Amino acid sequence: MRFTQYFLYVRQRADRAKIKLEWIEDAIREPERTAVQSDGRIRKWKWIKEENKALRVVLLPDGQTIHNAFFDRNFKRGVK
C-alpha cells in the first residue's frame, strides 16, 4: 500500500490510530459503495462490524495511494 504524507500525519491522531490497516484494505478491495469526486479522488466505504461504523477511504486518482481514512458519521447503509 502507498500513502500520502497527509495520511501518515493524520493517522497519528487518537481517533484515527485505531483504524486497522486490514479494514482499509477490505474497504479498497470490497467496498459497499464507491464514488469519484470532481477532483478525481476515489471514495470507498465499508461497514466495520467491530466498530458498528462505516469507514471511508479516500484514494488519489491513481486508485492505489491512500490519502485519508476515517469513520464517516454521515454514511447511510443501503443508500446509493
KERO-269855 format. One line per 3 residues: number of its first residue (from 1); for each residue x, y, z of C-alpha. Coordinates in pm, 1 decimal. Example, Ala and Ser with C-alpha at 12.3 -4.5 7.8 and 13.67 -1.06 7.14 Angstrom:
1> 1230.0/-450.0/780.0 ~ 1367.0/-106.0/714.0
This chain:
1> 0.0/0.0/0.0 ~ 108.5/355.5/-70.4 ~ 19.7/654.0/146.5
4> 28.1/1031.6/115.1 ~ 219.5/1231.6/374.4 ~ -115.8/1374.5/483.4
7> -246.4/1026.0/564.9 ~ 65.0/938.7/763.3 ~ 38.8/1263.3/960.2
10> -334.9/1239.6/1035.8 ~ -306.6/871.5/1127.6 ~ -124.0/978.4/1443.8
13> -446.7/1126.5/1587.2 ~ -609.3/910.8/1856.5 ~ -936.9/874.6/1666.4
16> -754.7/759.3/1350.8 ~ -485.9/540.8/1510.1 ~ -741.0/271.6/1597.6
19> -830.7/220.1/1229.9 ~ -669.0/-108.5/1131.6 ~ -484.0/-138.2/800.9
22> -678.3/-458.3/728.5 ~ -1003.0/-257.0/744.4 ~ -860.5/-9.7/495.1
25> -752.9/-293.8/264.8 ~ -1101.3/-450.1/287.9 ~ -1266.5/-117.9/202.7
28> -1048.7/-84.7/-105.8 ~ -1097.9/-445.5/-222.0 ~ -1466.6/-489.7/-138.2
31> -1636.7/-153.5/-83.3 ~ -2004.3/-125.4/-1.0 ~ -2012.8/195.3/-206.0
34> -1773.1/382.6/-435.1 ~ -1783.4/740.6/-564.1 ~ -1546.0/958.9/-764.2
37> -1500.7/1319.4/-654.4 ~ -1479.4/1607.3/-902.1 ~ -1100.6/1622.1/-844.7
40> -1066.3/1252.8/-942.1 ~ -1013.5/1116.7/-592.0 ~ -1195.3/793.5/-521.9
43> -1406.8/743.6/-210.0 ~ -1484.6/393.1/-86.6 ~ -1699.8/295.9/210.5
46> -1709.4/-28.6/406.1 ~ -1915.6/-113.8/715.2 ~ -1687.9/-221.5/1002.1
49> -1885.6/-454.1/1228.2 ~ -1637.8/-435.8/1515.2 ~ -1689.4/-58.5/1541.3
52> -2050.3/-51.1/1417.4 ~ -1945.5/234.3/1187.5 ~ -1870.9/297.3/823.1
55> -1510.3/351.9/721.1 ~ -1448.2/594.5/435.3 ~ -1120.7/555.2/248.1
58> -1012.5/825.9/4.0 ~ -768.5/727.6/-269.9 ~ -579.7/950.7/-510.2
61> -689.0/928.3/-876.0 ~ -430.8/650.4/-931.5 ~ -664.2/423.5/-729.7
64> -376.2/292.6/-516.9 ~ -243.7/572.7/-295.9 ~ -436.5/620.6/29.1
67> -496.1/985.5/112.1 ~ -740.6/957.9/403.0 ~ -934.9/704.6/610.8
70> -1189.3/785.2/879.5 ~ -1519.8/673.7/1027.6 ~ -1796.0/852.8/836.6
73> -2080.5/958.1/1067.1 ~ -2299.4/1060.3/772.0 ~ -2292.3/723.7/593.0
76> -2635.8/568.4/542.1 ~ -2639.3/195.4/479.1 ~ -2840.0/82.0/180.2
79> -2846.9/430.3/18.4 ~ -2667.7/460.5/-315.0
